[in-house]
């Protein structure tokens, strides 16, 4: 279960543009 959540968060974060890092 935890692995699935971690993978989900990882893929979700990867899907987000570099805008987060471009603060």
C-alpha positions in Angstrom: 0.0 0.0 0.0 2.7 2.4 1.0 4.7 1.6 -2.1 1.7 2.5 -4.2 1.2 5.8 -2.5 4.9 6.6 -2.8 4.8 5.7 -6.5 1.7 7.8 -7.0 3.3 10.8 -5.3 6.5 10.3 -7.3 4.7 10.2 -10.6 2.5 13.1 -9.6 5.5 15.2 -8.7 7.2 14.2 -11.9 4.1 15.3 -13.8 4.3 18.7 -12.2 6.3 21.3 -14.2 9.5 22.9 -12.8 7.3 25.8 -11.8 7.5 24.5 -8.2 11.3 24.8 -8.4 11.0 28.1 -10.2 9.6 30.0 -7.3 
